[in-house]
Amino acid sequence: MSQTNDRAPSGEVWQVTPLESFPPLEKWDDWVELDSKSWPRRVEKRYRLVPTICFNCEAACGLVAYIDKADGRIRKLEGNPYHPGSRGRNCAKGPATLAQVHDEQRILHPMKRVGARGEGKFERTTWDEVIRTLAARIRRAIVEKRLTEVMYHVGRPGHDGYMDRVLQSWGVDGHNSHTNVCSGAARLGYVLWSNGDRPSPDHAHAKFMLLLSSHLETGHYFNPHAQRIIEGKMAGAKIATVDVRLSNTASMSDYWIAPYPGTEAAMLLGFARVILEEGLVNEDFVRRWVNWKGFLETRRPDMDPTFANFLVAMKDEYARYTPEWVADECGIDPQTVVAVGREIGKAHGGLSAHVWRNAAAGNKGGWQVARCLQFLCVLTGSVGTKGGTALAADNKFKASPFKKPRPQEVWNELLYPIEWPLAHHELSFILPHLVRDGRGRIDTYFTRVYNPVWTNPDGCAWMDMLANEESVGLHATLTPTWNETALWADYVLPMGLAPERHDLMSQETHAGRWIGFRQPVHRVAAEAAGRKTEWTWETNPGEVWEEDEFWIALSWAIDEDGSLGIRQHFESPYRPGERITIEEYYRWIFENSVPGLPEVAAKEGLSPLDYMRRYGAFEVEAETLEVHEKTVDVAGCELDSETGLWKREGQVVAVDVEGEARQGFGTPSKKLEFHSPTMETWGFAEQALPNYIETHVYWRSMDRKKGEFTLVPTFRLPTLIHTRSANAKWLYELSNSNPVWINAGDAQGLGLETGDLVRVNTASGHYVNRAWVTEGIRPGVVACSHHLGRWRLKDVPGTDRWAAAPVAIEREGSKFRVRRTGDIGPFESRDPDSKRVFWKDGGVHQNLTFPPQPDPISGMHCWHQRVTVEKARPGDRYGDVEVDIDKSFAVYKAWLAEAKRPDPKLGVRRPLWFARAVRPTDAAYLLRDPS
Amino acid sequence: MVCPEQAIVSGDVDDPGSKIATLIREEPTSQRRLEKETKPRVWYLDVLPESLEPATAAEPPQYLWSDRAAPPPPVPAGFEMPQDLITTLDVHHKPAWGWHVWTYLLTKNIASGAMILAPLVGLVGIVDGPSSRYGPEVVALVFLVITNFLLVHDLGRWERFWKILIQPNTKSWLVKGAWVLTAFGALITLSLGLQALGYREAADLVRWLDLPVAVMASGYSAWLFGQCKGRDLWMEKGLFLQLVARAALMGAAMGMLLPQVVDPSHPKAYHNPCAHAFIWLSVICAFGMVYERQRAVRGRAAQLSEAILRDSFRCQAAVSLTIVAAALAQVGMLFDGMAALRWSLFGLAVACSLVGLFYYERSWIRAGQAVPNS
């Protein structure tokens, strides 16, 4: 299953170039443009242009808001040409933020629940009341040492490190994230190599790109990456895309490879074997940077520890991954294995490879997919090179704020349960199951830009937990857009969209480093016009606030007299004893933590803060390559000849590489760990090397005659962003249904045609959707995109009506039934577009029917589902969902049983060198008596 | 600058140093439907031919990520659609021409038909009387007023009508048509005025002068539709003759009924050659509705449009009704002495004919726009 496309037309004019035109910077304060809607009359409009950062995905692309001086409203959002990541370009989701800002249904004031939780009845309250209530509650928990009962659960962070500081100042272990429904598996795979948990491919200069995803249209850092993939392609690079679907990206690639879901690691090891057998290994790099000696000593005591023997040992290790065996296992052509393996091998330093979700997120053992992919970068010497794949940490710049609080001293079992010592992030998606299992309760629960009822598997279990005031004492949801989880909140707190808030962002979009500054553009414009503001909500639409200030106000209120030691972290570094303003917070960072910024700003006669307000971004380093090769001054250090590590006062500072002290990687050996001693020590010796793990949806275990399929439920659409697209009419006009893709041959067997209703059965329930019959998907696999299938309880005001269909939810014991009570359609509002809604379906909410499947090692939810597909039964209606949360709980129990507690002899519950979100003190890692 | 990102490059094609001219010169480019001779000024780089050629991909009942704003065009029986090429997303455009247009075609033909009949009333044996002296003009004026109302209403904004008169694009058949209709209306009024003032011969002369204008008033629409280069169905040769034949049919119908309506007592009313003309013109028009259309270029879009037209129930009904009209008129003629029965049958025949023509114009206008332009 591969295809080869002709080369695209080439030539200089096709290169990605700077924007052809944009209002010159010196005119941003007063830019005059003709009003398009007044045409043919020539009506001049005056704008102030204020840069900010997009908040609709994590890529943090630059935006520029055109603020109409006449009415203070944002007229449009365009790209920011001064942003090093996005370079003035945006995808549909950026400019569409404007539709969210101006949406008529948007919640503009803090709301407080009045009916039963989950009933959907709210009344308006004040920020003051919100802060007072929450502060009293949190203060009580802190004073009573219930430091694991305050939890902040985040979907989209949108900033670097701000919340770590807040939570650590409170002393709680309460940071929960979405990561294990997203990238947790891939991160573990990458970490085991280098302690860098994300890849940062330099697509623009690559010789060969290996993409496990639909990168050109939807991949992680879609817009910054897509433009650089095209740049690389125009310069002659080839692309192989691995995807069960013929995505737009696959159709633009030189190779489309669609292995059986879950066999990707076998395919990647097949490529590795071709590279090994054909002598294409970048020996110089591997000899210098891979921990081969340790591997030989542990695994091949029969061999002399020489590099030549290492090459032989690797060949032995992967001998079974012959092209024929791989082709049979993966359902692809042996020629493809050889051809792509050779192309990768020849890339020699120029392999840019990327997996973030895709196969890593879908399968049991998916973390090994990332580990095997990085194996190819290592073999070809493409780690951190020009055109290769760097570590995120090298291309991302984290600026430190003033005054770091002490780490918390407690460990929260609801975040990192003992059964998953190596989970890269919190076991966030089984929170309701852990609570039901009696592992703890939550006193005060914040969900922030997070919609677990909708996004996570087994949403009905979330409804069940959130509705129970014993399990969750108080639930406040902080969100820029309407979401389903907010129905089960006690407080719905509207927070700013991209142009309504401060944040500092940096992402590894390419082989360079930059920071981007998100700012509330109304406030910036108001202050430029001389209007001083205390809080951002004074200038935002309604009383929409921003989290940064909310946390300052809340932390201050928790410890007003300073007796808890919290207040000191929220006192101004410029005005001792007084509460910090958000401006001062960022001013300090820009003045003290960003190398080069004060100097560059001074050249323009600006303060660092004013520079960031003006440009919205700063390039810290234009090109960052081969950071591990940096030489380190080891004067006064000792070399441990056994390990080759340079130490200063017991701390490792460098690694000896053929006589030179180098910075190396973040692993204990400072080398790339082909063999992971950590895995060996923690009881996973069989997974210490890059390896292929049989997935939970292994194709040989499926009975196609019984209608069994692998459901791939994770693929994204280019124009939507999870549930944060809410309130964006322009985006839903483009995408408003998510039919189930099924191969034409499979469809024929089931008697299905495009548009027919199908019932998809999982282990805990079923859903009813329409079929999309296509040749563009692997036979035996069905796929359904997420994002769509939004719903709202009937008659709850302030809910999105562009995408959410009205439903009724009936519960009988453990059984939930969600059924639509109507279609999406035109509706009355002050926005004339609301009468132009032509779509009805709105998609089907499939995630409700997925039981949680935490990977036994990485803790990642294994998204792919073993399903049966059938024609809809009599009485089935489009959008029907039925779930039994007892059944899903049983699935959780079964997966839990596969996880492995650490050996008590290890003394700690997690390797100390592993990163942990909001890391507590080392003492908190100590294993205590399980009883 | 239209597109700062330069996904769309615009500029001076005639300046050889411009970016756009360089691209066109040095890169393989495609253009949309050159055979239409519209001299398109848009060049596509690296484009799939299917995305430029309409009707080459199958239209599913829903799109890949979206509902459809309107159901897909019907696929006529026997018309093969590709299995492996499916439209996954398209923007729905409401058909530009709707009921105004098909109604206008009918009312205009009634007006034209009346004035084609007018100079012939004496020759075809219609008795002299108020019906022959005023009838055609009155009918023509009434329907011309309706026609003009539909035209202006269809423009959406009244001021556009003045713009057509004040700042005309003289190449456009919309403008030329407006002139023809203005001249047509003026001559009808003149003839009516002369009749009223008793200058009967002068009025007859004006009727003859108006005959070619009446023919043009019906037939100019052939060129108007011919301007819509993307609408293959409307490109047919012989459209002018078809339109005029339908106008003449309306004239014959009127000639068949007029004496009955205005002066039924006159004995000569029974021997009306218009009935013969009605029968023959019905047959000709029905043939026009079903004949294989001749066009300079017959692409897939043209074939699909035509297949949709043929497959349309209303088009089939139009043909049947037109034939039935002829048959009813023929039967009516057999009942020489039974006035009431004969006139009832003639009346029924004309009603069938009107409904048939209305249906046909409707189907033809709709089928012409059923296939997307791209």
Interface residues (C-beta under 8 A of the other chain):
Chain A: A8 P9 G11 V13 W14 T17 L19 E20 S21 F22 G79 P81 G88 R89 L717 T719 L734 S735 N736 S737 N738 P739 A744 T754 G755 R770 W772 T774 E775 S785 L788 F838 W839 K840 D841
Chain B: M1 C3 P4 E5 Q6 K19 T22 L23 E26 E27 P28 L45 D46 P60 P61 Q62 Y63 L64 W65 S66 D67 A69 Q83 D84 I86 L89 H92
